[in-house]
Amino acid sequence: MRPQNAVVGCSTGEDAYACALLLATTAALPDRIGTSRIFATDTDTQQLALARRGVYQAAQLGQLTPAQRQQAFVATAMGYRISSAIREGVIFAAHDLLHAPPFAHLDLIVCRKT
């Protein structure tokens, strides 16, 4: 069974994609990128729409190494788009963790707010 992970309060998706990239990097094999599924949730549907687009400006990618940037992003006229290999492993959905229990059978739940 494919590992199931959740990123709650995902906002515009940076943390969800960072987790996907970390899991892909940890797997150390390009064909293992899609071996984990991440459910990224938030209550703000406008933020979720931005997250689904997966397009970020260079300043938002400042903490990535050049190798990570090359592995995970494609330069476009609008900015940097997360690669389809990474995007396919992340499912975005509206979900309120305070009013509904999280999904069952999760291996990891991540919630980072600064």
MIDOSE-1310 file (N, C-alpha, C; in nm, 2 decimals, decimal comma, always signed):
residues 114
mrpq	+0,08/-0,12/+0,00/+0,00/+0,00/+0,00/+0,09/+0,13/+0,00; +0,05/+0,22/-0,07/+0,12/+0,35/-0,09/+0,11/+0,43/+0,04; +0,22/+0,48/+0,10/+0,21/+0,56/+0,22/+0,12/+0,68/+0,20; +0,04/+0,71/+0,30/-0,06/+0,82/+0,30/-0,01/+0,93/+0,40
navv	+0,00/+1,05/+0,35/+0,05/+1,16/+0,43/-0,05/+1,28/+0,42; -0,05/+1,37/+0,52/-0,14/+1,49/+0,51/-0,06/+1,61/+0,55; -0,09/+1,72/+0,48/-0,04/+1,85/+0,52/-0,16/+1,93/+0,54; -0,19/+1,97/+0,67/-0,31/+2,04/+0,70/-0,28/+2,19/+0,71
gcst	-0,37/+2,28/+0,67/-0,34/+2,42/+0,67/-0,24/+2,45/+0,57; -0,25/+2,39/+0,45/-0,15/+2,40/+0,35/-0,14/+2,53/+0,28; -0,23/+2,62/+0,29/-0,23/+2,75/+0,23/-0,21/+2,74/+0,08; -0,10/+2,80/+0,03/-0,07/+2,80/-0,12/+0,01/+2,68/-0,16
geda	+0,03/+2,59/-0,08/+0,09/+2,46/-0,12/+0,24/+2,44/-0,10; +0,31/+2,55/-0,05/+0,46/+2,53/-0,04/+0,50/+2,42/+0,05; +0,43/+2,40/+0,16/+0,47/+2,29/+0,26/+0,43/+2,16/+0,20; +0,32/+2,15/+0,13/+0,28/+2,02/+0,07/+0,38/+1,98/-0,04
yaca	+0,42/+2,07/-0,12/+0,52/+2,04/-0,23/+0,66/+2,01/-0,17; +0,69/+2,08/-0,06/+0,82/+2,06/+0,01/+0,82/+1,92/+0,06; +0,71/+1,87/+0,12/+0,71/+1,74/+0,17/+0,72/+1,64/+0,06; +0,65/+1,66/-0,05/+0,65/+1,57/-0,17/+0,80/+1,57/-0,22
llla	+0,86/+1,68/-0,23/+1,00/+1,68/-0,28/+1,09/+1,61/-0,18; +1,07/+1,63/-0,05/+1,15/+1,56/+0,05/+1,14/+1,41/+0,04; +1,01/+1,37/+0,03/+0,99/+1,22/+0,01/+1,05/+1,17/-0,11; +1,04/+1,24/-0,22/+1,10/+1,20/-0,35/+1,25/+1,19/-0,34
ttaa	+1,31/+1,29/-0,27/+1,46/+1,30/-0,26/+1,50/+1,18/-0,17; +1,43/+1,16/-0,06/+1,46/+1,05/+0,03/+1,46/+0,92/-0,04; +1,36/+0,90/-0,13/+1,35/+0,77/-0,20/+1,48/+0,75/-0,29; +1,54/+0,86/-0,33/+1,66/+0,86/-0,41/+1,65/+0,80/-0,54
lpdr	+1,53/+0,77/-0,59/+1,51/+0,71/-0,72/+1,40/+0,78/-0,79; +1,43/+0,83/-0,91/+1,33/+0,91/-0,99/+1,20/+0,84/-1,01; +1,21/+0,71/-1,02/+1,08/+0,63/-1,04/+1,00/+0,61/-0,92; +1,05/+0,65/-0,80/+0,98/+0,64/-0,67/+0,91/+0,77/-0,63
igts	+0,92/+0,87/-0,71/+0,86/+1,00/-0,68/+0,71/+0,98/-0,65; +0,64/+0,91/-0,72/+0,50/+0,89/-0,71/+0,46/+0,78/-0,61; +0,55/+0,73/-0,52/+0,52/+0,62/-0,44/+0,45/+0,66/-0,31; +0,44/+0,79/-0,28/+0,37/+0,84/-0,16/+0,26/+0,94/-0,21
rifa	+0,16/+0,94/-0,13/+0,04/+1,03/-0,16/+0,03/+1,13/-0,05; +0,02/+1,26/-0,08/+0,00/+1,36/+0,02/-0,13/+1,43/+0,00; -0,21/+1,43/+0,10/-0,34/+1,50/+0,10/-0,32/+1,64/+0,17; -0,33/+1,74/+0,09/-0,30/+1,88/+0,14/-0,44/+1,95/+0,15
tdtd	-0,46/+2,00/+0,28/-0,59/+2,05/+0,30/-0,58/+2,19/+0,36; -0,69/+2,27/+0,34/-0,70/+2,40/+0,40/-0,85/+2,44/+0,39; -0,89/+2,54/+0,47/-1,03/+2,59/+0,46/-1,05/+2,70/+0,36; -0,94/+2,76/+0,31/-0,95/+2,87/+0,22/-0,94/+2,83/+0,08
tqql	-1,05/+2,83/+0,01/-1,06/+2,77/-0,13/-0,98/+2,86/-0,23; -0,96/+2,99/-0,20/-0,88/+3,07/-0,29/-0,73/+3,03/-0,28; -0,69/+3,00/-0,16/-0,55/+2,96/-0,14/-0,53/+2,82/-0,20; -0,63/+2,73/-0,19/-0,62/+2,60/-0,25/-0,60/+2,61/-0,40
alar	-0,68/+2,71/-0,46/-0,67/+2,73/-0,61/-0,52/+2,76/-0,65; -0,46/+2,85/-0,57/-0,32/+2,89/-0,60/-0,23/+2,77/-0,58; -0,26/+2,69/-0,48/-0,17/+2,57/-0,45/-0,18/+2,47/-0,57; -0,30/+2,45/-0,62/-0,32/+2,36/-0,73/-0,25/+2,40/-0,85
rgvy	-0,24/+2,54/-0,87/-0,16/+2,59/-0,99/-0,02/+2,55/-0,98; +0,04/+2,56/-0,86/+0,18/+2,52/-0,83/+0,28/+2,61/-0,90; +0,25/+2,74/-0,91/+0,34/+2,84/-0,97/+0,39/+2,93/-0,86; +0,52/+2,95/-0,85/+0,58/+3,03/-0,75/+0,69/+3,13/-0,81
qaaq	+0,71/+3,24/-0,75/+0,82/+3,33/-0,79/+0,95/+3,28/-0,73; +1,06/+3,33/-0,80/+1,19/+3,29/-0,76/+1,22/+3,31/-0,61; +1,17/+3,42/-0,56/+1,20/+3,46/-0,42/+1,13/+3,35/-0,32; +1,03/+3,29/-0,36/+0,96/+3,19/-0,28/+1,04/+3,06/-0,28
lgql	+1,13/+3,04/-0,37/+1,21/+2,92/-0,38/+1,35/+2,93/-0,32; +1,37/+3,04/-0,25/+1,50/+3,07/-0,20/+1,57/+2,97/-0,11; +1,49/+2,89/-0,04/+1,55/+2,79/+0,05/+1,59/+2,66/-0,02; +1,55/+2,64/-0,15/+1,58/+2,52/-0,22/+1,73/+2,53/-0,28
tpaq	+1,79/+2,41/-0,29/+1,92/+2,41/-0,35/+1,90/+2,41/-0,50; +2,00/+2,45/-0,58/+1,99/+2,44/-0,72/+1,94/+2,31/-0,78; +1,99/+2,20/-0,72/+1,95/+2,06/-0,76/+1,80/+2,04/-0,73; +1,76/+2,08/-0,62/+1,61/+2,07/-0,59/+1,53/+2,15/-0,68
rqqa	+1,57/+2,27/-0,71/+1,50/+2,36/-0,80/+1,49/+2,29/-0,94; +1,60/+2,24/-0,99/+1,60/+2,18/-1,12/+1,52/+2,05/-1,12; +1,52/+1,97/-1,01/+1,44/+1,85/-1,01/+1,29/+1,87/-1,00; +1,25/+1,98/-0,93/+1,11/+1,99/-0,89/+1,04/+2,10/-0,97
fvat	+1,11/+2,19/-1,04/+1,04/+2,30/-1,10/+1,08/+2,32/-1,25; +0,98/+2,38/-1,32/+1,00/+2,42/-1,46/+0,98/+2,57/-1,47; +1,08/+2,64/-1,53/+1,06/+2,78/-1,55/+0,96/+2,81/-1,66; +0,87/+2,90/-1,62/+0,76/+2,95/-1,72/+0,76/+3,10/-1,72
amgy	+0,68/+3,16/-1,81/+0,67/+3,30/-1,81/+0,61/+3,36/-1,69; +0,53/+3,28/-1,61/+0,46/+3,33/-1,49/+0,54/+3,30/-1,37; +0,65/+3,23/-1,38/+0,73/+3,20/-1,26/+0,78/+3,05/-1,27; +0,79/+2,98/-1,16/+0,84/+2,85/-1,16/+0,72/+2,76/-1,13
riss	+0,69/+2,66/-1,21/+0,58/+2,57/-1,19/+0,64/+2,43/-1,14; +0,58/+2,38/-1,03/+0,62/+2,25/-0,98/+0,60/+2,15/-1,09; +0,70/+2,05/-1,09/+0,69/+1,95/-1,20/+0,57/+1,86/-1,18; +0,53/+1,81/-1,29/+0,41/+1,72/-1,29/+0,43/+1,60/-1,21
aire	+0,56/+1,55/-1,21/+0,59/+1,43/-1,13/+0,56/+1,45/-0,98; +0,60/+1,57/-0,93/+0,57/+1,61/-0,79/+0,42/+1,64/-0,77; +0,37/+1,72/-0,86/+0,22/+1,76/-0,85/+0,13/+1,65/-0,84; +0,16/+1,54/-0,92/+0,07/+1,43/-0,92/+0,05/+1,35/-0,79
gvif	+0,15/+1,37/-0,70/+0,15/+1,30/-0,58/+0,08/+1,38/-0,47; +0,03/+1,50/-0,50/-0,03/+1,59/-0,40/-0,18/+1,61/-0,44; -0,27/+1,59/-0,35/-0,41/+1,61/-0,37/-0,46/+1,72/-0,28; -0,51/+1,83/-0,33/-0,56/+1,94/-0,25/-0,71/+1,93/-0,23
aahd	-0,75/+1,96/-0,11/-0,89/+1,95/-0,08/-0,93/+2,05/+0,03; -1,05/+2,10/+0,03/-1,10/+2,19/+0,13/-1,14/+2,09/+0,25; -1,08/+2,12/+0,37/-1,11/+2,04/+0,48/-1,08/+2,12/+0,61; -1,17/+2,12/+0,70/-1,15/+2,19/+0,83/-1,12/+2,09/+0,94
llha	-1,00/+2,08/+0,98/-0,95/+1,99/+1,08/-1,02/+2,00/+1,21; -1,06/+2,12/+1,25/-1,13/+2,15/+1,38/-1,27/+2,09/+1,38; -1,33/+2,08/+1,26/-1,47/+2,04/+1,26/-1,49/+1,90/+1,21; -1,39/+1,84/+1,15/-1,40/+1,70/+1,10/-1,27/+1,63/+1,13
ppfa	-1,28/+1,51/+1,16/-1,16/+1,43/+1,19/-1,07/+1,41/+1,07; -0,94/+1,40/+1,09/-0,86/+1,38/+0,97/-0,89/+1,24/+0,90; -0,83/+1,23/+0,78/-0,85/+1,10/+0,71/-0,79/+0,99/+0,80; -0,84/+0,87/+0,77/-0,80/+0,75/+0,84/-0,67/+0,69/+0,78
hldl	-0,60/+0,62/+0,85/-0,48/+0,55/+0,80/-0,37/+0,64/+0,74; -0,34/+0,74/+0,81/-0,23/+0,83/+0,77/-0,10/+0,79/+0,83; +0,01/+0,80/+0,76/+0,14/+0,77/+0,81/+0,21/+0,89/+0,87; +0,17/+1,01/+0,83/+0,23/+1,13/+0,87/+0,14/+1,25/+0,85
ivcr	+0,13/+1,33/+0,96/+0,05/+1,46/+0,95/+0,14/+1,57/+0,98; +0,14/+1,67/+0,89/+0,23/+1,79/+0,90/+0,14/+1,91/+0,91; +0,17/+2,00/+1,00/+0,10/+2,13/+1,01/+0,21/+2,23/+1,06; +0,25/+2,32/+0,97/+0,35/+2,42/+1,01/+0,29/+2,55/+0,98
kt	+0,28/+2,63/+1,08/+0,24/+2,77/+1,06/+0,35/+2,86/+1,13; +0,39/+2,96/+1,06/+0,49/+3,05/+1,11/+0,43/+3,19/+1,14
